Amino acid sequence: MLLAALIGGVVALAGVSFLIKPQNAGTFDEKQQASFVNLLSGEDFKIPDGINFVASAQLVTPAVVHVNSQVAFTPRAQRDPIQEFFGFPDPRGEGGPNLGGQMPVSSGSGVIISADGYIVTNNHVVDGATKIDISLDNNKRYEATVIGTDPTTDLALLKIEATNLPFVRFGDSDNTKIGEWVLAVGNPFNLNSTVTAGIISAKARNIGILRGVENNLQIESFLQTDAVVNPGNSGGALVNLAGELIGVNTAIATSTGTFTGYSFAVPSNLVKKVMDD
């Protein structure tokens, strides 16, 4: 009986040891766990290539500006449908025509594309503006001149008198891939220098937002993303992880006036062509 009990105990211990080995094989021992913690918190920690949001954000944020446009009074019956879509304030206010005599102000974003002060934005951000104020990320302010506008692509080119400005380099929007990581940089709800991340959800989208503009000569071939974009982001930068401009944020698909899942940007190759023209 003693011998049988001894043999049974040995078999039981051997069986338990055999069963728990596969479970321990995939876990960290104490030395491995300490090494993993040091990797995350130590000076040698490096973000893997391809998912580095930090570098792109630091590169682009100083070159995205806040655009404030003083808009001339427009009766409701003649208001631009683009302004209605983006929720620009009614110049008359709720109580009647432009109470207090102050000009209404629309807010948007812009992207510096050259060191000498050229800025790309959306046409609907500056349409009808009598004065355009530009605020840089470092809080410096300038008054901008409109160089040109193109309602058919909803783009506009501004200029401020400054030099040695940070700027965003153009990327090739034709080379962007569905599923590629992107960052949207702008000033939603007057929150300066806001960065959101998402992916390219689709390309060459036509959403009909420019219908009826310039005798139906509008050009729509938007990049669709799920990066969060809200009113105030219009005219801001959509960049890849190399910090290259691949689009200008223009519209959102929404029934509420705020972001509900998808946003749309004019691709950078179209932006560059229009800005050069």
KOLZAMI-972837 format. One record per residue: chain; x, y, z of N, C-alpha, C in turn. Coordinates in pm, whole numbers. Example, Ala and Ser with C-alpha at 12.3 -4.5 7.8 and 13.67 -1.06 7.14 Angstrom:
(atom "A",(1319,-569,780),(1230,-450,780),(1320,-330,780))
(atom "A",(1285,-225,708),(1367,-106,714),(1290,3,787))
end
This chain:
(atom "A",(84,-121,0),(0,0,0),(87,126,0))
(atom "A",(195,124,81),(285,238,86),(351,261,-48))
(atom "A",(393,150,-113),(458,160,-243),(360,215,-347))
(atom "A",(234,167,-342),(133,213,-438),(108,363,-420))
(atom "A",(98,406,-293),(75,548,-266),(190,632,-317))
(atom "A",(314,584,-298),(433,657,-342),(435,671,-495))
(atom "A",(407,559,-562),(404,564,-710),(295,658,-760))
(atom "A",(176,652,-696),(66,740,-736),(101,886,-719))
(atom "A",(171,920,-609),(210,1058,-586),(307,1108,-692))
(atom "A",(404,1024,-726),(503,1061,-829),(434,1086,-963))
(atom "A",(342,995,-999),(269,1010,-1127),(188,1139,-1127))
(atom "A",(121,1168,-1014),(39,1290,-1006),(124,1415,-1022))
(atom "A",(238,1420,-955),(327,1537,-965),(381,1553,-1107))
(atom "A",(416,1440,-1169),(467,1446,-1306),(359,1496,-1400))
(atom "A",(236,1452,-1380),(126,1497,-1467),(99,1645,-1454))
(atom "A",(95,1693,-1330),(71,1837,-1308),(182,1919,-1371))
(atom "A",(306,1876,-1352),(421,1949,-1409),(412,1952,-1561))
(atom "A",(370,1842,-1621),(358,1836,-1767),(249,1930,-1817))
(atom "A",(136,1939,-1743),(23,2021,-1788),(49,2170,-1778))
(atom "A",(126,2213,-1676),(143,2358,-1656),(257,2413,-1741))
(atom "A",(342,2329,-1798),(453,2380,-1878),(406,2460,-1999))
(atom "A",(308,2413,-2078),(264,2492,-2193),(207,2628,-2155))
(atom "A",(142,2637,-2038),(84,2765,-1995),(194,2864,-1959))
(atom "A",(303,2815,-1897),(411,2905,-1857),(499,2947,-1973))
(atom "A",(492,2869,-2082),(582,2895,-2193),(559,3031,-2254))
(atom "A",(434,3083,-2249),(404,3211,-2314),(404,3329,-2219))
(atom "A",(447,3315,-2095),(443,3424,-1998),(582,3476,-1972))
(atom "A",(588,3602,-1920),(716,3663,-1885),(764,3609,-1751))
(atom "A",(892,3576,-1739),(949,3554,-1607),(984,3691,-1549))
(atom "A",(1032,3694,-1427),(1056,3823,-1360),(1158,3907,-1435))
(atom "A",(1262,3843,-1488),(1366,3916,-1560),(1310,3977,-1689))
(atom "A",(1228,3897,-1762),(1169,3948,-1885),(1073,4063,-1856))
(atom "A",(994,4051,-1751),(897,4154,-1717),(968,4285,-1680))
(atom "A",(1076,4276,-1605),(1152,4396,-1569),(1210,4462,-1693))
(atom "A",(1257,4379,-1787),(1312,4432,-1911),(1205,4503,-1992))
(atom "A",(1083,4446,-1994),(973,4506,-2069),(934,4642,-2010))
(atom "A",(927,4652,-1878),(894,4778,-1811),(1000,4883,-1842))
(atom "A",(1129,4842,-1836),(1236,4936,-1867),(1230,4984,-2012))
(atom "A",(1186,4896,-2102),(1174,4933,-2243),(1074,5046,-2262))
(atom "A",(963,5041,-2189),(860,5143,-2204),(896,5273,-2136))
(atom "A",(970,5266,-2027),(995,5387,-1948),(1137,5440,-1961))
(atom "A",(1225,5364,-2021),(1365,5404,-2024),(1397,5497,-2140))
(atom "A",(1520,5548,-2141),(1564,5641,-2243),(1581,5572,-2379))
(atom "A",(1595,5441,-2380),(1619,5370,-2504),(1490,5333,-2577))
(atom "A",(1374,5371,-2520),(1248,5335,-2583),(1232,5406,-2716))
(atom "A",(1200,5331,-2821),(1179,5386,-2954),(1044,5339,-3007))
(atom "A",(967,5434,-3063),(839,5397,-3123),(867,5323,-3253))
(atom "A",(803,5211,-3276),(827,5137,-3401),(797,5221,-3524))
(atom "A",(874,5200,-3630),(851,5273,-3754),(710,5249,-3804))
(atom "A",(648,5356,-3858),(517,5342,-3920),(402,5385,-3832))
(atom "A",(421,5399,-3701),(311,5442,-3614),(354,5558,-3525))
(atom "A",(446,5639,-3575),(497,5750,-3495),(414,5875,-3519))
(atom "A",(308,5894,-3437),(226,6013,-3447),(298,6137,-3395))
(atom "A",(387,6117,-3299),(451,6229,-3230),(533,6313,-3325))
(atom "A",(618,6250,-3405),(707,6324,-3495),(627,6405,-3596))
(atom "A",(525,6346,-3655),(444,6415,-3755),(370,6533,-3693))
(atom "A",(313,6514,-3574),(240,6621,-3507),(331,6739,-3474))
(atom "A",(451,6709,-3423),(544,6815,-3388),(590,6892,-3511))
(atom "A",(601,6823,-3623),(646,6885,-3747),(540,6977,-3807))
(atom "A",(413,6935,-3800),(306,7003,-3872),(236,7111,-3790))
(atom "A",(217,7089,-3662),(138,7180,-3580),(181,7327,-3589))
(atom "A",(311,7359,-3588),(350,7501,-3598),(312,7566,-3731))
(atom "A",(283,7485,-3834),(254,7540,-3966),(105,7543,-3998))
(atom "A",(20,7509,-3901),(-125,7519,-3920),(-176,7639,-3841))
(atom "A",(-248,7728,-3910),(-288,7856,-3851),(-438,7859,-3825))
(atom "A",(-476,7955,-3743),(-616,7981,-3714),(-661,8098,-3800))
(atom "A",(-766,8078,-3878),(-816,8181,-3969),(-947,8236,-3915))
(atom "A",(-951,8366,-3888),(-1073,8432,-3844),(-1113,8536,-3948))
(atom "A",(-1231,8517,-4008),(-1277,8604,-4116),(-1396,8687,-4070))
(atom "A",(-1383,8818,-4085),(-1498,8905,-4063),(-1580,8905,-4191))
(atom "A",(-1705,8858,-4180),(-1789,8834,-4297),(-1892,8945,-4310))
(atom "A",(-1907,8997,-4432),(-2006,9101,-4457),(-2146,9045,-4438))
(atom "A",(-2239,9132,-4400),(-2377,9091,-4378),(-2438,9035,-4505))
(atom "A",(-2504,8919,-4492),(-2574,8857,-4604),(-2713,8816,-4557))
(atom "A",(-2820,8864,-4622),(-2955,8822,-4581),(-2968,8671,-4585))
(atom "A",(-3053,8616,-4496),(-3067,8471,-4486),(-3106,8409,-4619))
(atom "A",(-3191,8479,-4695),(-3237,8422,-4820),(-3124,8405,-4920))
(atom "A",(-3013,8479,-4900),(-2904,8474,-4995),(-2779,8409,-4936))
(atom "A",(-2792,8345,-4823),(-2674,8287,-4760),(-2619,8172,-4842))
(atom "A",(-2489,8160,-4841),(-2420,8054,-4914),(-2454,7919,-4851))
(atom "A",(-2498,7821,-4931),(-2530,7689,-4873),(-2410,7623,-4809))
(atom "A",(-2289,7655,-4855),(-2170,7601,-4790),(-2160,7656,-4648))
(atom "A",(-2189,7786,-4629),(-2186,7845,-4496),(-2293,7782,-4407))
(atom "A",(-2410,7755,-4465),(-2516,7689,-4389),(-2470,7548,-4346))
(atom "A",(-2405,7476,-4437),(-2362,7339,-4410),(-2262,7335,-4296))
(atom "A",(-2170,7433,-4293),(-2067,7433,-4191),(-2106,7508,-4066))
(atom "A",(-2230,7558,-4061),(-2279,7619,-3938),(-2221,7754,-3908))
(atom "A",(-2182,7831,-4011),(-2133,7966,-3986),(-2246,8050,-3927))
(atom "A",(-2213,8143,-3838),(-2317,8218,-3768),(-2397,8307,-3863))
(atom "A",(-2526,8320,-3833),(-2612,8412,-3906),(-2571,8555,-3871))
(atom "A",(-2534,8641,-3968),(-2490,8777,-3938),(-2593,8857,-3861))
(atom "A",(-2722,8821,-3874),(-2825,8899,-3806),(-2844,8858,-3661))
(atom "A",(-2785,8744,-3624),(-2807,8692,-3490),(-2949,8642,-3475))
(atom "A",(-2986,8600,-3354),(-3120,8547,-3331),(-3223,8658,-3318))
(atom "A",(-3177,8778,-3283),(-3273,8884,-3256),(-3292,8983,-3368))
(atom "A",(-3223,8964,-3483),(-3242,9058,-3592),(-3111,9090,-3658))
(atom "A",(-3111,9187,-3747),(-2994,9217,-3827),(-2874,9266,-3747))
(atom "A",(-2772,9185,-3739),(-2640,9226,-3691),(-2645,9322,-3573))
(atom "A",(-2698,9277,-3464),(-2716,9362,-3347),(-2584,9415,-3296))
(atom "A",(-2580,9540,-3258),(-2460,9600,-3203),(-2366,9652,-3310))
(atom "A",(-2395,9631,-3438),(-2311,9683,-3545),(-2181,9609,-3564))
(atom "A",(-2160,9494,-3496),(-2035,9420,-3510),(-2043,9322,-3626))
(atom "A",(-1930,9308,-3696),(-1924,9215,-3807),(-1919,9072,-3754))
(atom "A",(-1996,8980,-3813),(-1987,8840,-3771),(-1852,8783,-3811))
(atom "A",(-1806,8684,-3733),(-1675,8625,-3756),(-1691,8475,-3778))
(atom "A",(-1631,8424,-3885),(-1626,8280,-3907),(-1485,8232,-3875))
(atom "A",(-1476,8110,-3825),(-1349,8057,-3781),(-1315,7931,-3858))
(atom "A",(-1189,7921,-3898),(-1143,7802,-3969),(-994,7785,-3949))
(atom "A",(-935,7707,-4037),(-793,7677,-4028),(-726,7704,-4162))
(atom "A",(-594,7704,-4161),(-517,7720,-4283),(-383,7652,-4267))
(atom "A",(-316,7626,-4380),(-187,7555,-4379),(-83,7642,-4448))
(atom "A",(24,7674,-4377),(134,7748,-4439),(207,7653,-4533))
(atom "A",(220,7694,-4660),(283,7606,-4759),(414,7664,-4813))
(atom "A",(456,7778,-4760),(586,7833,-4799),(639,7920,-4686))
(atom "A",(771,7932,-4678),(833,8008,-4568),(805,8156,-4577))
(atom "A",(763,8205,-4695),(737,8348,-4709),(590,8384,-4692))
(atom "A",(509,8292,-4638),(377,8331,-4590),(258,8297,-4675))
(atom "A",(270,8207,-4772),(151,8164,-4846),(77,8058,-4766))
(atom "A",(-56,8073,-4761),(-141,7987,-4679),(-257,7935,-4762))
(atom "A",(-278,7804,-4760),(-394,7746,-4827),(-503,7721,-4724))
(atom "A",(-628,7745,-4765),(-744,7720,-4680),(-862,7687,-4770))
(atom "A",(-980,7671,-4711),(-1101,7651,-4791),(-1161,7784,-4833))
(atom "A",(-1219,7786,-4950),(-1286,7906,-4997),(-1400,7946,-4904))
(atom "A",(-1474,7846,-4852),(-1589,7881,-4768),(-1548,7943,-4634))
(atom "A",(-1420,7929,-4597),(-1372,7991,-4473),(-1356,8142,-4490))
(atom "A",(-1321,8186,-4611),(-1292,8329,-4633),(-1391,8394,-4729))
(atom "A",(-1488,8319,-4779),(-1583,8373,-4876),(-1662,8489,-4816))
(atom "A",(-1659,8603,-4884),(-1732,8720,-4837),(-1664,8796,-4726))
(atom "A",(-1540,8761,-4693),(-1471,8825,-4581),(-1425,8966,-4618))
(atom "A",(-1441,9057,-4525),(-1390,9193,-4543),(-1254,9210,-4474))
(atom "A",(-1222,9120,-4382),(-1093,9123,-4314),(-1061,8982,-4267))
(atom "A",(-935,8940,-4284),(-895,8804,-4246),(-776,8813,-4151))
(atom "A",(-794,8764,-4030),(-688,8762,-3929),(-631,8621,-3918))
(atom "A",(-499,8613,-3914),(-429,8485,-3904),(-357,8479,-3769))
(atom "A",(-380,8370,-3695),(-309,8347,-3569),(-222,8224,-3583))
(atom "A",(-92,8239,-3559),(0,8127,-3567),(-2,8047,-3437))
(atom "A",(60,7932,-3442),(66,7845,-3324),(141,7912,-3209))
(atom "A",(235,8004,-3243),(310,8075,-3139),(243,8205,-3095))
(atom "A",(114,8221,-3135),(30,8335,-3097),(62,8465,-3171))
(atom "A",(154,8464,-3266),(175,8582,-3349),(55,8599,-3442))
(atom "A",(21,8725,-3470),(-98,8751,-3551),(-64,8839,-3671))
(atom "A",(-133,8813,-3780),(-113,8887,-3903),(-248,8909,-3970))
(atom "A",(-253,9010,-4055),(-369,9028,-4141),(-334,8973,-4279))
(atom "A",(-424,8892,-4334),(-394,8821,-4459),(-459,8890,-4578))
(atom "A",(-395,8875,-4693),(-449,8919,-4820),(-492,8797,-4899))
(atom "A",(-607,8806,-4966),(-653,8696,-5051),(-584,8706,-5186))
(atom "A",(-506,8605,-5219),(-437,8600,-5348),(-531,8548,-5456))
(atom "A",(-609,8447,-5422),(-704,8392,-5518),(-796,8292,-5453))
(atom "A",(-911,8271,-5516),(-1008,8173,-5466),(-1058,8087,-5581))
(atom "A",(-1101,7966,-5550),(-1155,7876,-5650),(-1274,7802,-5590))
(atom "A",(-1396,7855,-5612),(-1515,7788,-5557),(-1536,7647,-5612))
(atom "A",(-1484,7617,-5731),(-1508,7484,-5789),(-1437,7373,-5714))
(atom "A",(-1332,7407,-5638),(-1264,7308,-5554),(-1271,7347,-5406))
(atom "A",(-1339,7458,-5376),(-1350,7511,-5240),(-1213,7536,-5179))
(atom "A",(-1123,7598,-5256),(-989,7630,-5208),(-962,7780,-5222))
(atom "A",(-874,7830,-5137),(-833,7970,-5143),(-687,7981,-5102))
(atom "A",(-620,8081,-5158),(-479,8106,-5127),(-467,8243,-5062))
(atom "A",(-406,8247,-4943),(-386,8370,-4867),(-237,8400,-4859))
(atom "A",(-207,8524,-4820),(-65,8563,-4803),(-54,8655,-4683))
(atom "A",(44,8627,-4598),(79,8718,-4488),(221,8765,-4509))
(atom "A",(252,8883,-4458),(385,8941,-4474),(474,8892,-4361))
(atom "A",(544,8784,-4385),(634,8725,-4286),(737,8640,-4359))
(atom "A",(845,8611,-4290),(951,8527,-4349),(993,8420,-4250))
(atom "A",(1064,8321,-4300),(1118,8211,-4218),(1010,8141,-4137))
(atom "A",(895,8124,-4199),(785,8056,-4131),(797,7905,-4145))
(atom "A",(750,7830,-4045),(741,7684,-4063),(635,7655,-4167))
(atom "A",(655,7555,-4250),(555,7522,-4351),(549,7372,-4371))
(atom "A",(438,7328,-4429),(415,7186,-4454),(448,7155,-4599))
(atom "A",(527,7053,-4620),(562,7013,-4756),(451,6927,-4817))
(atom "A",(433,6941,-4946),(332,6863,-5016),(376,6718,-5029))
(atom "A",(282,6627,-5004),(302,6487,-5033),(226,6450,-5159))
(atom "A",(235,6327,-5200),(166,6279,-5320),(40,6204,-5279))
(atom "A",(-73,6272,-5291),(-200,6211,-5247),(-238,6090,-5332))
(atom "A",(-185,6083,-5455),(-216,5967,-5540),(-155,5839,-5484))
(atom "A",(-49,5853,-5405),(20,5737,-5350),(-36,5693,-5215))
(atom "A",(-133,5767,-5161),(-191,5725,-5034),(-270,5597,-5052))
(atom "A",(-271,5516,-4950),(-338,5386,-4956),(-453,5382,-4856))
(atom "A",(-559,5313,-4893),(-670,5292,-4801),(-618,5210,-4681))
(atom "A",(-645,5259,-4562),(-594,5198,-4440),(-471,5266,-4386))
(atom "A",(-415,5362,-4460),(-294,5433,-4415),(-329,5530,-4302))
(atom "A",(-238,5538,-4203),(-258,5631,-4092),(-243,5776,-4140))
(atom "A",(-331,5863,-4089),(-321,6006,-4119),(-353,6087,-3994))
(atom "A",(-309,6212,-3991),(-340,6305,-3884),(-414,6426,-3941))
(atom "A",(-515,6471,-3871),(-586,6595,-3905),(-546,6702,-3802))
(atom "A",(-501,6817,-3851),(-455,6925,-3763),(-536,7050,-3796))
(atom "A",(-594,7111,-3692),(-674,7231,-3715),(-720,7293,-3584))
(atom "A",(-827,7372,-3593),(-875,7449,-3478),(-1026,7430,-3458))
(atom "A",(-1070,7309,-3427),(-1214,7287,-3410),(-1267,7359,-3287))
(atom "A",(-1385,7423,-3303),(-1449,7493,-3192),(-1353,7592,-3125))
(atom "A",(-1265,7655,-3204),(-1166,7751,-3155),(-1065,7690,-3059))
(atom "A",(-1048,7559,-3063),(-946,7492,-2983),(-819,7483,-3068))
(atom "A",(-726,7572,-3043),(-609,7586,-3129),(-523,7460,-3132))
(atom "A",(-468,7434,-3249),(-365,7330,-3268),(-409,7195,-3215))
(atom "A",(-524,7151,-3260),(-577,7021,-3221),(-537,6914,-3323))
(atom "A",(-486,6802,-3274),(-441,6693,-3361),(-527,6569,-3334))
(atom "A",(-582,6510,-3440),(-656,6385,-3429),(-600,6286,-3529))
(atom "A",(-619,6158,-3503),(-563,6053,-3589),(-673,5964,-3644))
(atom "A",(-647,5909,-3761),(-740,5816,-3823),(-672,5746,-3938))
(atom "A",(-750,5687,-4025),(-696,5621,-4144),(-767,5673,-4268))
(atom "A",(-707,5648,-4384),(-776,5674,-4509),(-884,5568,-4525))
(atom "A",(-1009,5612,-4530),(-1122,5517,-4539),(-1161,5490,-4683))
(atom "A",(-1143,5589,-4771),(-1177,5573,-4912),(-1112,5688,-4988))
(atom "A",(-1107,5675,-5121),(-1049,5778,-5206),(-1148,5814,-5316))
(atom "A",(-1129,5933,-5372),(-1209,5979,-5487),(-1358,5983,-5456))
(atom "A",(-1394,6031,-5337),(-1535,6042,-5299),(-1597,6168,-5360))
(atom "A",(-1717,6154,-5413),(-1799,6267,-5458),(-1921,6272,-5367))
(atom "A",(-1929,6378,-5285),(-2038,6387,-5187),(-2139,6495,-5222))
(atom "A",(-2120,6565,-5335),(-2218,6663,-5381),(-2223,6791,-5302))
(atom "A",(-2119,6820,-5222),(-2122,6941,-5140),(-2102,7067,-5221))
(atom "A",(-2039,7055,-5339),(-2012,7172,-5423),(-2109,7184,-5540))
(atom "A",(-2218,7109,-5537),(-2311,7111,-5649),(-2367,7252,-5670))
(atom "A",(-2382,7288,-5797),(-2438,7418,-5830),(-2337,7531,-5829))
(atom "A",(-2209,7501,-5797),(-2108,7606,-5790),(-2048,7628,-5929))
(atom "A",(-2038,7757,-5971),(-1971,7792,-6096),(-2020,7708,-6214))
(atom "A",(-2152,7714,-6239),(-2210,7646,-6355),(-2182,7495,-6357))
(atom "A",(-2185,7435,-6239),(-2165,7291,-6226),(-2030,7243,-6279))
(atom "A",(-1928,7328,-6263),(-1793,7290,-6301),(-1712,7242,-6180))
(atom "A",(-1781,7209,-6071),(-1713,7170,-5948),(-1633,7042,-5967))
(atom "A",(-1525,7030,-5888),(-1440,6911,-5891),(-1441,6850,-5752))
(atom "A",(-1491,6730,-5740),(-1493,6661,-5612),(-1426,6525,-5626))
(atom "A",(-1321,6505,-5551),(-1252,6376,-5548),(-1187,6362,-5411))
(atom "A",(-1270,6370,-5308),(-1222,6381,-5171),(-1156,6254,-5121))
(atom "A",(-1056,6273,-5033),(-1007,6165,-4949),(-1101,6154,-4830))
(atom "A",(-1150,6034,-4803),(-1239,6011,-4688),(-1158,5951,-4575))
(atom "A",(-1172,6007,-4455),(-1100,5955,-4338),(-1194,5944,-4219))
(atom "A",(-1147,5873,-4116),(-1221,5869,-3990),(-1149,5947,-3881))
(atom "A",(-1053,6032,-3922),(-991,6124,-3826),(-1097,6228,-3787))
(atom "A",(-1106,6258,-3657),(-1211,6347,-3608),(-1190,6488,-3660))
(atom "A",(-1292,6540,-3730),(-1291,6676,-3784),(-1423,6741,-3747))
(atom "A",(-1418,6865,-3701),(-1537,6938,-3660),(-1534,7080,-3717))
(atom "A",(-1644,7156,-3705),(-1642,7295,-3751),(-1522,7370,-3691))
(atom "A",(-1446,7437,-3777),(-1322,7502,-3737),(-1200,7430,-3791))
(atom "A",(-1217,7300,-3825),(-1110,7224,-3891),(-1098,7257,-4039))
(atom "A",(-1201,7318,-4096),(-1202,7344,-4239),(-1080,7425,-4280))
(atom "A",(-1010,7378,-4383),(-890,7445,-4430),(-763,7395,-4363))
(atom "A",(-778,7306,-4265),(-662,7254,-4192),(-594,7141,-4268))
(atom "A",(-487,7090,-4209),(-401,6992,-4277),(-444,6850,-4248))
(atom "A",(-441,6768,-4352),(-444,6622,-4339),(-307,6574,-4385))
(atom "A",(-232,6511,-4294),(-93,6474,-4324),(-71,6326,-4298))
(atom "A",(32,6273,-4364),(71,6135,-4338),(172,6133,-4222))
(atom "A",(223,6015,-4189),(312,6005,-4074),(450,6062,-4100))
(atom "A",(478,6099,-4225),(603,6169,-4257),(585,6320,-4245))
(atom "A",(464,6365,-4207),(437,6508,-4194),(416,6577,-4327))
(atom "A",(382,6502,-4431),(358,6559,-4563),(210,6586,-4581))
(atom "A",(179,6699,-4647),(40,6736,-4671),(-18,6647,-4780))
(atom "A",(-121,6571,-4745),(-187,6489,-4845),(-331,6533,-4868))
(atom "A",(-378,6633,-4791),(-513,6683,-4812),(-543,6806,-4728))
(atom "A",(-647,6880,-4768),(-697,6994,-4692),(-837,6959,-4643))
(atom "A",(-855,6949,-4512),(-983,6910,-4454),(-1092,7008,-4493))
(atom "A",(-1205,6954,-4542),(-1305,7041,-4603),(-1446,7019,-4551))
(atom "A",(-1485,6893,-4529),(-1625,6866,-4497),(-1637,6746,-4405))
(atom "A",(-1755,6733,-4342),(-1786,6616,-4261),(-1923,6563,-4302))
(atom "A",(-1941,6431,-4290),(-2071,6371,-4313),(-2143,6366,-4178))
(atom "A",(-2249,6444,-4164),(-2313,6456,-4034),(-2458,6500,-4048))
(atom "A",(-2538,6457,-3954),(-2676,6506,-3944),(-2693,6594,-3821))
(atom "A",(-2583,6612,-3746),(-2590,6687,-3621),(-2508,6816,-3625))
(atom "A",(-2422,6833,-3726),(-2335,6949,-3731),(-2198,6923,-3672))
(atom "A",(-2183,6807,-3607),(-2053,6769,-3551),(-2013,6633,-3607))
(atom "A",(-1891,6592,-3577),(-1835,6470,-3634),(-1914,6347,-3590))
(atom "A",(-1950,6264,-3688),(-2020,6140,-3657),(-1956,6019,-3723))
(atom "A",(-1833,6034,-3772),(-1765,5915,-3821),(-1677,5933,-3942))
(atom "A",(-1711,6030,-4031),(-1633,6044,-4153),(-1610,6191,-4187))
(atom "A",(-1493,6218,-4241),(-1459,6352,-4286),(-1395,6343,-4424))
(atom "A",(-1388,6457,-4491),(-1343,6459,-4630),(-1242,6571,-4651))
(atom "A",(-1139,6541,-4731),(-1032,6638,-4756),(-1004,6645,-4905))
(atom "A",(-976,6767,-4953),(-933,6785,-5092),(-792,6727,-5104))
(atom "A",(-767,6635,-5197),(-635,6573,-5207),(-527,6674,-5243))
(atom "A",(-406,6651,-5193),(-298,6749,-5205),(-255,6773,-5349))
(atom "A",(-264,6672,-5435),(-225,6694,-5575),(-317,6795,-5643))
(atom "A",(-445,6791,-5609),(-538,6891,-5660),(-511,7027,-5597))
(atom "A",(-483,7027,-5466),(-451,7151,-5396),(-331,7219,-5459))
(atom "A",(-226,7144,-5483),(-103,7201,-5540),(-128,7260,-5677))
(atom "A",(-205,7190,-5761),(-236,7241,-5894),(-311,7373,-5886))
(atom "A",(-412,7379,-5801),(-492,7501,-5789),(-408,7615,-5729))
(atom "A",(-326,7585,-5629),(-243,7690,-5567),(-141,7744,-5667))
(atom "A",(-81,7656,-5747),(12,7703,-5850),(-57,7794,-5952))
(atom "A",(-179,7754,-5992),(-254,7837,-6087),(-286,7973,-6027))
end
